[in-house]
Amino acid sequence: MSSNISSSNRDLVLAMWKNMEEHNIPALTKMMTDDFKLTILPASLGIPVHNKEQAVKLLSSIFEKRSNIQTTPNEWVESEDSVAVQFTVTATLANGSPYKSDYMAIYRFKDGKMVHMKEFLDSKYLSELHSQE
């Protein structure tokens, strides 16, 4: 395994996070393959797999509810075509309340673009948060 390959994949994840922090939907869309898939876990949430168009709509709706998004990586694991990272996201909710949640995601790449994102959420925290929105 070449360290340059995994480093470029890590750079892609960092660039994606920067685009998310800036609410830059066009740049995020360009980073995804046409057959991109977003899987949100745990499965007990009952959230279906999203295709590229659905993922972009979901991100847009999240950006309407959050500002000042900051993503902090806590631990990285890399391979030739994927990156797994545990990270913390902080933001300000539309009602002014602070947001802070931990995530675990696996990003898979093909030809320098993201083909699949599998994201594990803090389901208890997010369920409580959505019940307040």
C-alpha positions as a printed Julia matrix, in Angstrom:
133×3 Matrix{Float64}:
   0.0    0.0     0.0
   1.33   3.39   -0.95
   1.22   6.05    1.73
   0.59   8.63   -1.01
  -2.7    6.96   -1.89
  -4.04   7.01    1.65
  -2.76  10.56    2.18
  -4.66  11.74   -0.9
  -7.81  10.03    0.4
  -7.39  11.74    3.76
  -7.01  15.03    1.89
 -10.29  14.32    0.08
 -12.08  13.8     3.4
 -10.6   17.03    4.78
 -11.66  18.89    1.63
 -15.17  17.43    1.94
 -15.4   18.6     5.56
 -14.2   22.09    4.54
 -16.92  22.24    1.87
 -19.48  21.12    4.46
 -18.32  23.79    6.9
 -18.72  26.35    4.1
 -22.11  24.89    3.01
 -20.61  24.5    -0.49
 -23.05  22.08   -2.14
 -21.64  22.44   -5.7
 -18.13  21.52   -4.52
 -19.44  18.59   -2.46
 -21.4   17.31   -5.44
 -18.28  17.38   -7.64
 -16.44  15.25   -5.07
 -18.96  12.38   -5.45
 -19.12   9.78   -8.21
 -22.35   9.61  -10.21
 -23.2    6.34   -8.45
 -22.38   7.7    -4.97
 -24.19   6.12   -2.02
 -24.7    7.39    1.54
 -25.51   4.82    4.22
 -26.54   6.14    7.62
 -26.26   3.71   10.52
 -27.27   2.17   12.85
 -29.81   0.31   10.76
 -32.3    0.6    13.65
 -32.83   4.23   12.58
 -34.56   2.89    9.46
 -32.91   5.42    7.15
 -32.72   4.11    3.56
 -29.5    4.26    1.55
 -29.3    7.6    -0.27
 -28.11   8.03   -3.86
 -26.13  11.12   -4.88
 -29.18  13.31   -5.51
 -30.81  12.29   -2.22
 -27.56  12.8    -0.29
 -27.19  16.32   -1.69
 -30.78  17.15   -0.67
 -30.13  15.78    2.82
 -26.96  17.86    3.19
 -28.81  20.96    2.01
 -31.5   20.43    4.65
 -28.85  19.95    7.35
 -27.14  23.19    6.32
 -30.44  25.05    6.75
 -30.52  23.94   10.41
 -26.84  24.37   11.35
 -24.24  27.1    11.11
 -20.66  27.47   12.29
 -20.0   23.8    11.52
 -16.59  22.59   12.7
 -15.34  19.03   12.22
 -12.52  17.67   14.38
 -10.94  14.32   13.48
 -10.06  12.18   16.5
  -8.68   9.0    14.89
  -7.9    7.92   11.32
  -7.5    4.46    9.78
  -6.57   4.33    6.11
  -6.25   1.8     3.31
  -5.64   2.09   -0.4
  -9.23   2.96   -1.34
 -10.83   3.99    1.95
 -10.56   6.08    5.09
 -12.27   5.4     8.4
 -12.38   8.27   10.84
 -13.95   8.95   14.21
 -14.73  12.66   14.5
 -16.67  15.27   16.43
 -18.91  17.89   14.84
 -19.81  21.11   16.58
 -22.22  23.71   15.22
 -24.88  26.22   16.12
 -28.47  25.13   15.55
 -31.0   27.41   13.87
 -32.51  28.2    17.29
 -29.09  29.3    18.59
 -28.42  26.19   20.69
 -25.02  24.52   20.54
 -24.65  21.21   18.71
 -21.94  18.66   19.47
 -22.01  15.04   18.34
 -19.6   12.19   17.71
 -19.54  10.27   14.45
 -17.72   7.37   12.85
 -17.54   7.23    9.07
 -16.02   5.06    6.4
 -15.33   6.83    3.1
 -14.6    4.78   -0.05
 -12.96   6.28   -3.11
 -12.61   5.55   -6.8
 -10.56   7.62   -9.23
 -10.17  10.48   -6.74
 -13.87  10.78   -5.94
 -16.04   9.52   -3.13
 -18.13   6.51   -4.12
 -19.61   5.58   -0.73
 -19.94   7.17    2.68
 -21.07   5.0     5.56
 -21.8    7.14    8.61
 -22.49   5.91   12.14
 -24.4    8.44   14.24
 -24.98   8.97   17.94
 -28.57   7.87   17.47
 -29.71   8.66   21.02
 -28.39  12.23   20.86
 -29.81  12.9    17.41
 -33.21  11.4    18.3
 -33.41  13.69   21.32
 -32.3   16.64   19.23
 -34.88  16.04   16.48
 -37.65  15.72   19.03
 -36.8   19.27   20.16
 -36.7   20.79   16.65
